[in-house]
Amino acid sequence: MKKIVLTFALLLTVSFAFATNKIEETSKESKEKIVTLLSKTTLDKIIKTVKYVDHTCTYAVYNSSGERLGTVVMSGVPNNVSCSSSAAKRRALEIWNQNK
Amino acid sequence: MKSVFVFISCFVVSIFYAQENKILKVEYAEITTYIPQIVNHDNGLLLISSNESYYKTIFNRFLSRKKMTADSDDLIIRLPENEKDYFSEILINKSKNTLTENLFDRYAIKKFLAVSEKIPKMDWKLLKGEKKISDFLCKKAETTFRGRTYTVYYTEEIPVSAGPWKFNGLPGLILSAEDKEGIYKWKVKSVKYPYKGTFDLSDVYNRIKKFKKMSYKEFDSKRIEIFKIKSKTTKARSGQKQAVFLIFSTKQWKEPINKWRNQTDF
């Protein structure tokens, strides 16, 4: 009886040990995969966001004689505002006039 | 030997001109082309007596200009101009060795000024090549003056060391001049000698008294200082999200550099 109980206990312990190891291994692998996956997605997102947020517009300012008076460089223009849009040009002109 | 002969003949004729104190009147076409699409046509008037020479640019570019049209290039901003901002007359006094330009500085100072300097020395290179301009036989010469290289044609048949704008130092009158970049050009339209009209410079001298006086060096450094301040102020005003820069350049000026300054962008 004693032998049977001991054998059973040993079997149980070994199976538990095996079972725990197996679970740990799976979990580690999955975690790594998720971390890698997350990092890549976040990085892509950041890159996309940076690209999306702003851009730089450069305007040459001429008088009606064709003489180049200077250059206005505006960085941080929202990406959905085109440099050739009237809003962006108006802002550049405002900046020029403020510093006349 | 030939150059000695030219020099002596110039000297003799200059004395003759001086004794007679007759006036020489020359009219020029001034053509300024900053960009190929816009050619500015102005006139120049040169009056020379024995001791003084006077050159005035008559800005009539506004008369022929068509109404401004929209630009095909989206990254260009074109600003209208005020006709009153254009004023330039140059008085050279040979005995005092002075050159005074009465002008309106439309770039930075925005004031009428009387800018004086010693008659600037131009180092000429006499080149091969002759051509006839208005029946005068002309010789070719080249100089680099304050950052711009000019090719000119001058005639020894009119032995006065003068020309349009600040040009001087050749053994004959300059009848045509052009800078290497093709921005500034002068072409003779008429030569009258002796000129029967009046040569009264009292108005010019009055303007010299009336306008704010400064030396050429002061004038140049003041303009550059203003540009630098404008540029710095814009940078300072820029926020964290948006930065704004203004860049100014002297590249298209008649005198983009000088002996005190080599830089052209500010």
Interface residues (C-beta under 8 A of the other chain):
Chain A: D54 C57 T58 Y59 A60 V61 Y62 N63 S64 S65 G66 E67 R68 L69 G70 T71 V72 V73 M74 S75 G76 V77 C83 S84 K89 A92 L93 I95 W96 N99
Chain B: T32 T33 Y34 I35 Q37 I38 N40 R61 R65 M68 D74 L75 I76 I77 R78 L79 P80 E81 Y107 K230 T233 T234 G239 K241 Q242 A243 V244 F245 L246 I247 F248 S249 K251 Q252
